[in-house]
């Protein structure tokens, strides 16, 4: 679809540029609020997740038993010279260590599969939502931004659920229990260790705010970098053909350099908070050690109590020091959640508005093949009534692409649509299967408003083939049969015959089972276009919309396809965008689109006589202004 035919030009995606977010960026939420939105996905595995958290809390708190055993060993067997007691104490220490390790292993086993399932469910939900979003959304968003949300961001969320989510709770509980143990042993030394708490809370708050911004910037830049790689790979023929590999490499290096700067900024922030979170508790432990040693020397404190106190304090080092690291991972997960829900929050246009036709799960009508003579009385055909369309992101003062289009294609009739480049032909054809939604007016199929029809039903009635054919990384058979659910080999053979594709398909290494590669770029433009046409006709659709489907064919193949296509058009109601006289001659009547409206309707010969604009278009004799 050309930019001029589709409406306002899309934003320039050549790097360097900012990511392609929605027009109005979503407000920044608190990390907690962002992460709480994951609950609907986590709820199905909540029992195992909570069980794993409880197991981890028990395992971590079990480590605090070790200082108490050491206190007993020092003040008891060692002080009394009881060798047997020392061996008993050593055995208890070993048993506690083994049990702690076993519980942490159990925690990992409990969360591994369920949380991988959560990631898979979120990815499936994102993909399903992307396929339901309107074409206008995909016109605004770069593919790399969407790809990074479906891969890197979801991986960050899974890692958050596996590690930081659990250990923020585990380490917080361990610190609370640990300080209770410390105060029970010697409250004066416990107060010394509490001194760094206030500055640590303040510094972590500042760190969280700054790291959130840096994490968001890095993830957006990753999306931009992914877009550059994606576009370079898909457009490798253009890059090589025009010798643009150096400019593409420069663009990549510039974006990669920006991402590197952001990642280094994140690393500096993390290094700073890590240094502070490590240094302040170490200073407090050093002060407690000096004060405790003095108390032992004065006989106010037993050696075993001091050993237990210091061992407990050292056991709390990792839970305290890890808060900076866990906060960093949590902030990255929060920004990943924001980016994920930016897409999930995009509204899907209603399928069948209230008062419309049956629900979306109503049974689909079977495709009907009708002879031209019988079709005339079978229904009202295709009507466009006062149809107005403007792109959602168009400036308010910009004129609509289509401004009051009225057109009636009788049942069983083929209508050719002709107009200058940029007149809105491709946009008009995209309105029929509701790839775009009309701004006002209505479109009816056999008297039924398409806006009130479930999309599944509408798209089972209407088949489309676009000027720019899109094929998927699948076999020829799978690409063609995508046009009709339940179609088999007989329908495949007929569709390939109509599209004059049988000969070249049979010549492929595995015939119809040959993989065509990404976007079908292993085939020529004409071959891709013929397969796209075969996909459109394979289901014998009741309504057929063809957007200049023969533009890439040579004259001989075009004539053969047109001859076979007449058989298909005889049994359907069709709208065909045409640029060549040979394509126009396939139609019963011709509609001229000009100025956003249908300027004239008639047979080819009638319009040749009555419309100077039509004569110029068909003959190719257009002035520059008209183009």
N, C-alpha and C positions, 0 to 999 in steps of 0.2 A: 504494500500500500504506500503510495507516494505521499510525501509530506503535504504537497499541495492539494492532493485529492482528499486527504484525511482531515484537513483543517489546519489550525495554527501549528507552526513548526515546533517540534519537540526541543527540549533544552539541549544545548550543546553538551555532549558527553565526552568530548575529548579532554584528556587530562592536561593540566591539573584542574581539579574542580572539587567542590564539596559534595558530600553524599546526597542522594536523592530522597530526602525524607518527604513526608506529606507537606503540602503548601504551608500549613501552620504547624510548627513543631509542637509535639505534645509537651505539656508542662512536666518539669522534673519532679518526680515523686520521691518520698523518702525511701531508702533502700528496703526498710521493713515492709512498707506498703507495696512496693514493687514485688518483693519476694512472696508476700502473702497471696498474690494472684496465682501462684503455682499450686495452691491447695487443691483445686478441683482435679488436677492431674495426679497429685500425690495421694488423695483420699483413698483410692482403691488399694493402695499398698501400705496404708497407715499402720496396720497392726504389726507388720514386720518391721516397719521403720521405727515405731515406738519401742518395740521389743529390742531392736538393735541398739537404740539409744540407751535403754535401761541397762542392757548388758554392758555397754561401754562405760556407763557411770559406775556400775558395780566394779568393773575391772580397774578403772582409774582410782576409785576410792580404796580399792583393795591394796593399791601400792602404798597408801598411807598407813597401813598396818605394819609395814616393814620398820619404820622408825620406832614404833612401840615395842617390837620384838628386840630391836637393838638396845633400847633402854633397859629392857629386862635382862638382856645378856650382860650389859656393862655393869649395871647395879647389882645383879644377882650372881650368876656363875663366875664371871670374871673377877668380881670383887671378892667372892668366896673361894676362888681357886677350884671351882667345880668343873672338871673337864667334861664330864658327861653332860652337864647342863649346856656347855658350849656347843657340843655336837647336836644336842636337841634343838637349840636355837638355830644352828646352821640348817638343820633339816626343815625347820619351820619356814625359814627364809626361802629355801629352795622351793618348797611346796607352794608358797604364796606367789613366787615368781612364775612358776609353771602355770598355775591357775589363772594368773593375770594374762599371760600370753594366750592361753586357750580361749579365754573370754573375748579378747580382742579379735582372734581368728574367727570366732563364732559371729561376732558383729559384722565382720567383712562378708562372711558367707550369707548372712541374713539380708544384706542390702544390695549385693551385686546384681542379681537377676532382676529383682523388682524395679530398681532404679534405672537399669538399662531399658526395662519395659516402659518406664515413664518417659524416657527420652524418645523412644520409638513412637509412643503414642502422641507426644507433642509434635514430632516431626510429621507424622501422618496427618494430624489435625491441621498443621500449617500448609501442607501440600494440598489437602482437600479444600482448604479455604482459598488458597491461591487460584485453584481451578474454578472456583465459583465467583471470584471477584471480576468486575467488569473489565473490558479491554482498556477503558480509560485509566484504570489503576495501573495496569502494566505499561501503558504508555508513559506514565510519570516516573516509574521506578526503574532503576538500573538493575539488570539481572544479577550482577555481582553482589549488590546489597541484599537481595533476597536470598542468594545462595549462601552468603556468610551467616545470615540469620538461621538458615536451615541446617548449618553444619557447625561452624565454630561457636556460635552463641548457644546452641543447644548442648554442645559438649561442655561448655562452661557451666551451664545449669545442672547437668548431671553430676559434674565434679563437685559443685556446691552441695547438692543433696547427699552425695556420698561422704564428703569429709567436713567442710566448714559447718554445715547445718548441725550435724551431730556433735562436733567437738566444741562449738561455741557453748552448747548446753553442758557437755561433759566437763570441759575445762572450767566453766563457771561454777558448776557444782563442786568440782574438785577443789577449787580455790576456797570456796565457802567452807567446805568440810575441813580443809587443811588449816584454815585460820582458827576454826573451832578447836582443832587439836592443839594448835600452837598456844592459844589462850589458856587451854586447860593445863598445859605444861608450865608456862610462865607468862603471865599476862603482861608484865612490863616489857619483855622482849617482843611480845606480839604487837604492842603499841608502836615499837620502833619500826616494825615491818609495814605498819599501816601508813606511815608518813608519805610514801610515794604515791598512794592511791589517788589523791586529788589531782596532782599534776598529770598523772597518767591518763585519767579520764578526760581532762581538758585537751591534752595533746592528741589523744585518739579521736576526739570530736573534730578538731581542726584537720587532722589527717584524712578522716572519712570524707569531709566535704571536698578537699582538694583531689583526693584519689578518685572520687566518683567522676569528676569532670574529665580527668585524664583517661580514665578507663573508657568512658563513652567516646571520647575523641579517638582513641586507639581502635575501638571496634568499628567506628564509622570509616576510619581510614583503611582498615582491613577490607571492608566492603568495597571501597573505591579501588583498592589494589586488585581485588578479585575481579572487578568489572573490567579493568584494563587487560588482565590476563585472558579473561573470557572473550573479550572483543578481538584481541590479537589472534587468539587461536581460531575463532570462527571466521575472522577476516584475513587469514594467513595468505590467501591468494592475492588479495589487494595489497597487503603489506609487502609481499615479495614482488608483485607485478610492478609496483610503483617505487620499489626500492626504499620503503619507509621503515625498514627495520631499525635504523639508527634513531630516528625520531621517536619510534615506539619505545626503544630501549631508554631514551632520555626521559620520556614521560614516566616509564616504570621506575627508573632510578629516582626521579623527583618525588613520586608518591612514596616509594620505599624509604627514601630519606626522611620524609615527614613522619612516617610511621616509626622509623628508628628513633627520631628525636622524642616522639611521644613516649615510646617504650623506655627510653633512657630517663625521661622525666618521671615516669612511674617508678623506675628502679631507684632513683634518687629519693623520692618520697618514701618508698618502702625501706630503703637503707636508713633514712633518718629516723623513722618511727621505730625501726628495729633496734637501732643503737640506743635510743632513749629508753625503750621498754626493757632492754637488757641492762643498761647501766644503772638506772635508778634502783631496781630491786637488788642488784649486786651490792650497791653502796649500803642499802638497808641491811642486807645480810651481814656485810662486813662490820657495820656498827653493832648489830646484835651479837656477833661473835666476840667482839672486844668486851661489850658489857657483860655477856654471859661468862666469859673467862674470868673477869673480875669477881663476879658473884660466886663462881666455883672456888676461886682462891680464898674468898672470905668465908666460905662454908655455907653460903646462903642458897646454893644450888648444887645438886648432885651432878657428877660427871655424866651419868647415864641420861639425865634429863637434858643436859646441854647437847649431848650427841643426838638424842631423839629430836630436840628442837631444831638443830641445824640440819639434820637429815630431812626432816619434814619441810623446812624452808627450801632446801635444795630440790626436793621433789616437786615443789610448786613452781620452780623456775620455768620449766617448759610450758605449763598451762598459762602462766602469766606472759611469757615472752611470745607465745604463739598467737596472742590476741591481735598483734599487728598484722601478721601473716593471714590470719583467718578473716580479719576485717577487710584486707585487700581482696581476698578471693570473694568475699561476700559482696563487696561493691562491684566487682567485675560481673558477678552473677546478677546483681540488681540491674546493671545497665543492659546486660544480655536479656533479662526479662522485659525491660522497657522496650528494647528493640523488637523482641518477639511479639509483644502485645501491640506494638504500633501497627503491625500487619494484621494481627488477629482482630483488632478493633475496627479495621476498615469495614464499613457496612456493605453487606451484600444486598443488591437491589431485591425487593420482594419478588417472589416467584409468581404467585397468583394473588393479586390484591383482593381484599374483601369484596364480596359480591361478584367475583369473577367466576371462572370455570372450575371444574372439579379439582380436587386436591392433587398434589404433585405425585402421589403414589397411585393415581388412577391408572388403569391398564392402558398401555399405548395402542393406538390404532395401527393395524397392520398396513404397510405400504400398499397402495392401490395403483394398479396399472390400468390406464383408461385409454381407449382409442380417442382420437381427436373429435370425431363426430359425436361420440357418446358423451364426451366430457362437457360439452357446452351446457347441457342442462343439469350437470351433476352438482354444481355449486356456483358460488358467486365469483370464484377466482381470487385474485390478489388485488386489494385496494389500499391506496394510500390517500388519506383524507386530511387535507390542511396540515401536513406534517412539517413541523419546525424542529430544527436541531441545531444546537450550539454546544461546543465542547464544554465540559464542566469547568475547566480551568481557563476558559477564554475570558479576556477582559470584558467588563460589563457593557462597554460602549461598542464592542466589536459586532459587526453584523453576523447573523446566524449563517451557518454553512448552507442549510436548507431553510427556505422561508416560505412555507405554505405550499408544499408539493401535493398536487392532486393527480392521481394516476390510477387507472383501472385496467388490470390485465385479466381478460376474460378467462374463464375456466377452460383449460386445454390450449390456451394461446401462448405463443412465444413473442415476447416483447423485447426489442433491442433498445438499450439505453445509450444515447450518444450525447457527448458534451465535450467542451474544451477541457484541457488539462487544468485541474483545480476547481472544476465546477461542482464537485461533490458526488460524483458517480459511485466511487468506492464507499463513501460514507453512507449513501442511500442503501446500497446493497447490504451493508453491515447492520442496518436497522431491522431488516426483515427477520433474521434469526435472533435478534436482540443481543448482538454483540455490543451495541450501544443502545441506550434507551432514548426514545424520542423525547424532545423537550415539551412539545405539545402536538395536538393532533392524534391520529390513531392509524394503525395498520391492521387490516383484517384479512384472514384467510377463510374463504368460503363463509363470510359473514361473521366470523369469530374474531374478536379483538385479541391480537397477539399479546398485549400487555396483561390480559386476564387469563392467559393460558400458562400452565406449568411449562417451564423451559424444556423439561424432558420430552413432553408431548410435542411442543413446537418444533424442537430440533429433530424429532423423528419424522416430521412432515416436510421439513425444509432441508435440502442438501445444498452445500456451497462449495465452490472452487474458486480460489483467489488467483490473482495475476501472479503473485509471488508464492509459488508452491512451497509448503512446509512438509517435510518428511521427517520421520523419527528414526532413531537408531534401532531399527527392527527390520524384519524381512519385508520383501515386496508384498508378500501375501498379507502380513499383519498390517502394513500401511494401507493397503487397499480395502481390506475387510473392516477397517476401523469405521468406514462409512456406513455400515449396516450390521446391527447386532444380529447374530445368528445366521449370517450369510455363509455359504459354503463354496465348494470348488466350482459348481456350476455358475453361480453368480460372479465369482472371480473371473472365470473364463470369459463370460459375456462382457463384463466391465472392461477387461483388457482389450477385447476385440473392438468395442466402441471407441476406446481411446487410442487405438492403433498401437498398443504397447505389447502385444503378444510376441511379436518377433524379437524385439530387443530383450524382453524378459526371458524368453527361452534361451537366448544366447548368453545369459549370465551364468556364472559358474555353477550355482545350485538352482537355477531357474527362479521360480517364485519364492523359493526358500532362501535366496541370497540376502545377506545383510547389506543394507544400502549405506550404512555409516551415518555419522552425525549430520543431520539436516539433509541427508541424501546427496552430499557433495561428491560422492564417488560417481554420480550420474551426471549427464549433461542437463542443461536447463530445459531443453525440450523433453527429455525423458522424465524429469521430475514433474513437469507440467502435465504430461500425459498420465502419470500415475495419480496425480492430484485429481484430474478429471475422472479417472476410473473410480477413485474413492467417492466422488460425488454421485456417480450414476449407479453404483453397485447395488444400492438398496431400492431402485426403482422409485425415487421419491415422488410425492404428490406435487411438491413445489421445488423448483430448481433455480438456484441463483448462481450465475457464472460471471465472474469478473475478468473479462478479457482472457479466457482460458487458453487461447491458442496463440498468444503473442510470441512465444519462443519457438514456434514450429516453422520448419521450412515450407515452401509453397506446396510441394507434393504431399507431405504428411498432413498439412493443414486441410487440403482437399479431401484426403482419405478420412480424416477425423470428422470433418463436416458431413460427409456422406453418411457415416455411421451414426453421427449425433442426431441426424434428422429422425432416425427411428426412435431415439430416446425422447426427443422433444415432442414427438407425435403423441406421447402418452403422459404428458405432464404439463403443468403450468410453469412457464419459465420466464425469468428476467435475465437478459444477457447484456453485459456491458460490452460495447463493440467499438473498435477503432478502425476496422478495415471494412471495406465494402463487402468482402466475401462473408464476413461474420454477420453483417447486417442482413444479408440475403437469407440467413437461416430463419429470420423472424417473420411473423405475420404482419406485425406493425412495428413502428419505430417511435420512440419518445425522445425529444430533444430537451436536455436539461441545460438551462442557461439562467444566470442570475439567481440561482437558488430555487428556481421554479421550473415546472414543465412548460416550455415555451410553445411546443407544437407536438402533435401526435398524428400519425398517419402512416401509410405504407411508404416504403423506400421511394418509390416513383412519385408519390404525391408530395413528399417533402422536398424532393429534388426540384419540383416545379414551383412550390410555394414558399420555400424558406432559403434565403440567401446564406444565412449562417450555416444551415445544414449542408448546403452545397460546398461551402468553404471547408467545413470539417471533413467531409468525405473525400474531397479532392486534395486536401492537404494545403490549400491555398489560404492560410491564415496570416493576418497581420500580426506584428509583434504584440500589439496591445491586446488582441483577442486571445493570445496564448497566455 
